[in-house]
């Protein structure tokens, strides 16, 4: 075979493999959404769940998932951003940097059940936080940090050195160069890391069973006082998330419509993740254009 023919064959094989991956993804998403869409209604989205009778909804579980996601990102993103900036822009090639990278790799290899049991023993029991949204968010921060740190660090590394040199040539300090030049240029990659970690957090169940709990007490959505036990914003209350609810309905559900609830909740979970992904990318692209002057 000539080099041209070899290149064509390799390209076709790569395209075929990509097509297989895309088809598998479309099949999984399509099957979940098509199976669940007939069971989704306004009543289903705005009604509390029911343990024994049919007709329950996912209102509290859906809000708990979104609240937990926001709280986890609020805690984990600043830590991950600081660690990534240090590793990319300041850290030298020494034993301490190697120790940090090893710790990140070890943390990323821990099963979610182990993270959940660690959170249960430390935050729920030792720190007396109980089963709560805060316990779940802190546990998911440990679970989420490695992915965020590596994604952000890779994005910072991808910025050409010429942009760093341009900042230094203009007399900017290292920090001002990072803040004003490097971070805006790395924004798309940083946003990708946030999206990946958000999808992982939103679909996590095992770690939250031991930290956030499996109950969804009725809360007052008109009470905006976060220190009130009845407030929907109280981070110290137990909170069953949508992923935990799906697991619980499939394993322990005794309601007559358990299959419908599981299918509808699974479809909602996928749809919310897709909306978050596309929405975050749209906002990120808008910010990137504004910060870099692109079109």
VENPE-V969917 format. One record per backbone hydrogen bond with DSSP energy under -0.5 kcal/mol. CO is the residue of the C=O (numbers start at 0). NH is the residue of the N-H. E is the energy in kcal/mol with one decimal. If there is no record, write none. Layout:
{{CO	NH	E} {CO	NH	E}}
This chain:
{{1	5	-2.6} {2	6	-2.2} {3	7	-2.0} {4	8	-2.4} {5	9	-2.5} {6	10	-2.3} {7	11	-2.3} {8	12	-2.3} {9	13	-2.4} {10	14	-2.5} {11	15	-2.2} {12	16	-2.4} {13	17	-2.4} {14	18	-2.4} {15	19	-2.3} {16	20	-2.2} {17	21	-2.5} {18	22	-2.6} {19	23	-2.4} {20	24	-2.3} {21	25	-2.8} {22	26	-2.6} {23	27	-2.4} {24	28	-2.7} {25	29	-2.8} {26	30	-2.6} {27	31	-2.2} {28	32	-2.7} {29	33	-2.9} {30	34	-1.9} {31	35	-1.7} {32	36	-2.8} {33	37	-0.6} {35	38	-1.6} {36	39	-1.6} {40	44	-1.9} {41	45	-1.5} {42	46	-0.8} {43	57	-2.5} {46	58	-2.3} {47	56	-2.1} {50	253	-0.6} {57	61	-2.7} {58	62	-2.1} {59	63	-2.8} {60	64	-2.0} {60	241	-0.8} {61	65	-1.9} {62	66	-3.0} {63	67	-2.6} {64	68	-2.1} {65	69	-2.4} {66	70	-2.5} {67	71	-2.5} {68	72	-2.3} {69	73	-2.3} {70	74	-1.7} {71	75	-3.1} {72	76	-2.2} {74	78	-0.8} {75	79	-2.8} {76	80	-3.0} {77	81	-2.4} {78	82	-2.4} {79	83	-2.6} {80	84	-2.5} {81	85	-2.2} {82	86	-2.6} {83	87	-2.4} {84	88	-2.8} {84	89	-0.7} {85	89	-1.6} {85	90	-3.5} {91	93	-1.6} {93	97	-2.1} {94	98	-2.2} {95	99	-2.1} {96	100	-2.4} {97	101	-2.3} {98	102	-2.4} {99	103	-2.2} {100	104	-2.3} {101	105	-2.6} {102	106	-2.5} {103	107	-2.0} {104	108	-1.0} {105	108	-0.6} {106	109	-0.9} {110	114	-1.9} {111	115	-2.4} {112	116	-2.6} {113	117	-2.5} {114	118	-2.6} {115	119	-2.3} {116	120	-2.5} {117	121	-2.5} {118	122	-1.8} {118	123	-1.8} {119	124	-2.0} {120	125	-1.9} {121	126	-2.2} {122	128	-2.6} {123	129	-1.2} {129	131	-0.8} {131	135	-2.1} {132	136	-2.7} {133	137	-2.5} {134	138	-2.2} {135	139	-2.5} {136	140	-1.3} {137	141	-1.4} {138	142	-1.5} {139	143	-1.9} {140	144	-2.3} {141	145	-0.5} {143	147	-1.9} {144	148	-3.2} {145	149	-2.4} {146	150	-2.0} {147	151	-2.8} {148	152	-2.7} {149	153	-2.2} {150	154	-1.9} {151	155	-2.3} {152	156	-2.3} {153	157	-1.5} {154	158	-0.6} {155	158	-0.9} {159	162	-1.3} {159	163	-0.8} {160	164	-2.7} {161	165	-1.9} {162	166	-1.7} {163	167	-2.2} {164	168	-2.4} {165	169	-1.4} {166	171	-2.3} {167	170	-1.6} {172	176	-2.2} {173	177	-2.2} {174	178	-3.0} {175	179	-2.6} {176	180	-2.1} {176	181	-2.1} {177	182	-3.0} {180	184	-1.6} {181	185	-2.0} {183	186	-0.9} {185	189	-2.3} {186	190	-2.8} {187	191	-1.9} {188	192	-1.9} {189	193	-2.0} {190	194	-2.5} {191	195	-2.6} {192	196	-2.4} {193	197	-2.6} {194	198	-2.4} {195	199	-1.7} {196	200	-2.5} {197	201	-2.9} {198	202	-1.5} {200	203	-1.2} {204	208	-1.6} {205	209	-0.7} {207	211	-1.2} {207	212	-1.7} {210	131	-1.6} {211	238	-2.5} {214	239	-0.8} {218	220	-0.7} {219	222	-1.2} {219	231	-1.2} {221	223	-0.8} {222	231	-0.7} {222	232	-0.5} {223	225	-0.8} {224	227	-1.6} {227	230	-1.5} {229	219	-3.4} {230	233	-1.1} {232	234	-0.5} {233	236	-1.0} {234	133	-2.5} {236	132	-1.4} {238	240	-0.5} {240	244	-2.4} {241	245	-2.3} {242	246	-2.1} {243	247	-2.7} {244	248	-2.9} {245	249	-2.0} {246	250	-1.7} {247	251	-3.2} {247	252	-0.8} {248	252	-0.8} {254	257	-1.5} {256	260	-2.4} {257	261	-2.5} {258	262	-2.4} {259	263	-2.8} {260	264	-2.8} {261	265	-2.2} {262	266	-2.1} {263	267	-2.2} {264	268	-2.4} {265	269	-2.1} {266	270	-2.6} {267	271	-2.8} {268	272	-1.9} {269	273	-2.3} {270	274	-2.7} {271	275	-2.6} {272	276	-2.5} {273	277	-2.6} {274	278	-2.7} {275	279	-2.7} {276	280	-2.1} {277	281	-2.2} {278	282	-2.4} {279	283	-2.7} {280	284	-2.7} {281	285	-2.0} {282	286	-2.6} {283	287	-2.7} {284	288	-2.2} {285	289	-2.0} {286	290	-2.6} {287	291	-2.1} {288	292	-1.4} {288	293	-0.5}}
